Amino acid sequence: MNRNTSLCEQFAAIFHAKSTINHGVCSVSMHRNFSVSVQGRTSTSVVPVGISFEALDQYGNALNLAEIAILEEEVPSFMYSIVQQGLIISALHNHWILMKPHILYIHIQSVEPPLQFARKIANAFSSLNSLPIIS
């Protein structure tokens, strides 16, 4: 097992999930478990949680990225947790209109050891109404 595969598996284990490696990018996919409708139609595909790392350098630092669907009322506490841990919030926006409840998508990034990033994200999950689950 090479270093990146082992690191990717450790990364996923922090989220109790499985990982994939594609073109050098280690990613973990989960989703939020709540009912959502878009234009009155039920959808499960609009509540993703994607966390990844790539471009691992010789010092063990990587580009770490996350996109997480959050309920509007979760924004203040989740953002606070992310910022308190020194992570960068690069975007907070909607994807869909006519959605109930109103879901926002938060993008988070850092350059640091991937396991450190994963632990910070997992810690921030405790501020959500419900934990992300495995897809």
N, C-alpha and C positions, 0 to 999 in steps of 0.2 A: 504494500500500500504506500503510495507516495505521500509526501508531506502535505500537498494541497488537498488530497482526498481525505486524509485523516483530519486536517484542520476543518474542512467543510463539514464532516460528520460531527465534530465537536461543536461547531457553530450551530448546527441544526438541533443537537441534543439540548442546548440551552432553552430552546422553544418546545422541546418534546415533539419534534417534527422530523421529517425526512428532508434531505437536501438533494439537489441536482447540481451537476457541473456541466456547463455548456459554454464552449469557447472561452474557457478560463474563468468563467463567472460562477461562483458558488451562490446558489439561491435557495431560499426557503419560502414556500407558499403556504399560506393559511387563509382563513377568512373569518369575518365576524359573524356571529350566530344570532342575527335578529331579522325580523320580517321587514322587507322593503318592497315598495312598489314604485314603478316608473310608469307614468301615464295610466295608472290604475291597474297595471299588470305586475304580478309578483315576480321578483327577480332575486336570484341568489348570486349572480355573477358581478353585481355592483358593489360588493362589500369585501374587496380583497385586502390581504396583508402580504406584502412582498418585501423581503429583506435579503440583501445580497452583499457580497464583497468581491473585489477583483483587484488586479494590479498590485499584488503583494510584493513588497520590496525586500531587500536583503536584511532590513532591520525588523521585519515582522509587521510593518504597517501596510494597510490596504485602503483602497477607496471603499467606503462602506455606504450603502444607500438603503433607504426604506421608504415605502409608500404604504400608508395605513388609512383605511376608511374609518372615520370616527363620527359619532353622533355630534350634532351641534353643541349639545350641553356638556359633552366631554372635552371640548376644545380647551377651556381655561386650565383645568387641572393637568391634562395630558401635556399641553405645551409647557406649562410650568415645570413639570418633571423632566422633560427633554432638555430645556434650557438650563436648569439647575445642574444637570450632568455634563454640561459643556458641549452638547451637540448642536449642530446648525439646523435650523428649520429653514429650508430653502423655498417652500411654497405651502400655502394653505388655500384650497380652492374647491369648487364643486366640479363634478364631471357631467352631471345630468340635471335637467330641469324637470319639473313636475314629479318630484320624488317625495315620497312619504315613508318614514320621517326624513328630514333634511340631513343628508350625509355630506361631510366634507372629507377631503383627501389631504393628508399631511405628508410632506416629503421631508426626509431627514437625511443628513449626510455628515460624514467625518472622514478624516484620515487618521487612523490609529489601528492598533491590533484588532482584528475582527472579533475575537472572543470578548474583548473589553466592550466593543460596540454592542454586541449581542446582549451582554449582561445589562447594559444601560437601557436598551430597548425593552428587554424582559422586565426590568425594574419599573419602567414607565407604564407597562401594561397594567400594573396594579392600580393605576389611577382610572382605568376604564371601567365602565359599568359591567362589562363581561370580558373575559379573556378571549383572545383569538383562538380558534380551533383549527385542527389539521384539515386541509382540503380533501 
